[in-house]
Amino acid sequence: MVRGAAIFGSPRNGGHSTRLHEAFLGELTGVSFDRLRVYDLDIRPCTACGFCRGEFGCIHDDDMARLYGRIAESAVVSVSMPLYFSSPPSPLKAFIDRCQVFWEARERQGVLAVTSRRGFFIAVGGGRYRGMFEPSLAVVRHFFRTLGCEFDESEYILVDGVDGEKDALPNAYLARAREAGRRCARLLARLTNDTIPRP
Ligand SMILES: Cc1cc2nc3c(=O)[nH]c(=O)nc-3n(C[C@H](O)[C@H](O)[C@H](O)COP(=O)(O)O)c2cc1C
């Protein structure tokens, strides 16, 4: 079965970004997803020790070290998060930083340079201001390129202004997340015909 990594960046399990993410995943019935809730994982921050420059692995013996193989096998990588200070919440940023392992593997061997998997992103912000998602989009762009993900930013679900009086998520966004899931399922059929390079 095709595998996927669904990375949940919110501490709120029933929160907006999680609900949207589940709506997206619900359409990808042919994919076996590892649901990675970064707030529940032991992920130590990258210390720039340089270990992964030499080999595919990390000096930290934590949950992240055990996830590299699963991420490498994933044909879909989806990320959802609330906006914290216009950025990814710190446990999610630690997760992404620890994927330096993939960046170094690519530098070393040229693997993962080929587009071979699909990336998808969901972000929710309580406020509404110009350019509020730009810093996170840049981080996720870099992350997906490092993993060798193909992505289309125009399809991302970016929701602003949810911390209003009713703290409500308009149903239209859930419908969009489901539609994005269906599109992703169609694209996967093409992507999984290609070989996914292993680090
Ligand atoms: C520490 C913290 C920082 C936040 N910073 C921002 C921010 O910079 N911009 C914004 O629009 N909303 C900000 N918010 C609001 C959250 O993005 C918002 O409540 C979001 O809906 C939560 O998503 P969730 O329901 O998926 O957890 C912040 C919330 C917290 C707790």
The ligand as an SDF file (V2000), in Angstrom:
LIG
                    3D

 31 33  0  0  0  0  0  0  0  0999 V2000
    1.2560   31.5040   20.6350 C   0  0  0  0  0  0  0  0  0  0  0  0
    0.2530   31.9280   19.5980 C   0  0  0  0  0  0  0  0  0  0  0  0
    0.6500   32.7790   18.5860 C   0  0  0  0  0  0  0  0  0  0  0  0
   -0.2390   33.1450   17.5760 C   0  0  0  0  0  0  0  0  0  0  0  0
    0.2100   33.9720   16.5950 N   0  0  0  0  0  0  0  0  0  0  0  0
   -0.6340   34.2850   15.5720 C   0  0  0  0  0  0  0  0  0  0  0  0
   -0.1790   35.0990   14.4940 C   0  0  0  0  0  0  0  0  0  0  0  0
    0.9680   35.5170   14.4370 O   0  0  0  0  0  0  0  0  0  0  0  0
   -1.0470   35.3980   13.5110 N   0  0  0  0  0  0  0  0  0  0  0  0
   -2.3280   34.9510   13.5140 C   0  0  0  0  0  0  0  0  0  0  0  0
   -3.0740   35.2470   12.5860 O   0  0  0  0  0  0  0  0  0  0  0  0
   -2.8050   34.1590   14.5170 N   0  0  0  0  0  0  0  0  0  0  0  0
   -1.9830   33.8120   15.5370 C   0  0  0  0  0  0  0  0  0  0  0  0
   -2.4230   32.9960   16.5570 N   0  0  0  0  0  0  0  0  0  0  0  0
   -3.7940   32.4490   16.4930 C   0  0  0  0  0  0  0  0  0  0  0  0
   -3.8280   31.0310   15.8930 C   0  0  0  0  0  0  0  0  0  0  0  0
   -3.1550   30.9800   14.6600 O   0  0  0  0  0  0  0  0  0  0  0  0
   -5.2860   30.6260   15.6820 C   0  0  0  0  0  0  0  0  0  0  0  0
   -5.9450   30.5610   16.9320 O   0  0  0  0  0  0  0  0  0  0  0  0
   -5.4580   29.3130   14.9280 C   0  0  0  0  0  0  0  0  0  0  0  0
   -6.7820   29.2000   14.5430 O   0  0  0  0  0  0  0  0  0  0  0  0
   -5.1930   28.1000   15.7750 C   0  0  0  0  0  0  0  0  0  0  0  0
   -5.1960   26.9740   14.9210 O   0  0  0  0  0  0  0  0  0  0  0  0
   -5.6480   25.5290   15.4500 P   0  0  0  0  0  0  0  0  0  0  0  0
   -7.1050   25.6420   15.7820 O   0  0  0  0  0  0  0  0  0  0  0  0
   -5.3920   24.6150   14.2980 O   0  0  0  0  0  0  0  0  0  0  0  0
   -4.7860   25.1990   16.6300 O   0  0  0  0  0  0  0  0  0  0  0  0
   -1.5710   32.6580   17.6010 C   0  0  0  0  0  0  0  0  0  0  0  0
   -1.9790   31.8010   18.6490 C   0  0  0  0  0  0  0  0  0  0  0  0
   -1.0870   31.4480   19.6310 C   0  0  0  0  0  0  0  0  0  0  0  0
   -1.5370   30.5170   20.7380 C   0  0  0  0  0  0  0  0  0  0  0  0
  1  2  1  0
  2  3  1  0
  2 30  2  0
  3  4  2  0
  4  5  1  0
  4 28  1  0
  5  6  2  0
  6  7  1  0
  6 13  1  0
  7  8  2  0
  7  9  1  0
  9 10  1  0
 10 11  2  0
 10 12  1  0
 12 13  2  0
 13 14  1  0
 14 15  1  0
 14 28  1  0
 15 16  1  0
 16 17  1  0
 16 18  1  0
 18 19  1  0
 18 20  1  0
 20 21  1  0
 20 22  1  0
 22 23  1  0
 23 24  1  0
 24 25  2  0
 24 26  1  0
 24 27  1  0
 28 29  2  0
 29 30  1  0
 30 31  1  0
M  END
$$$$
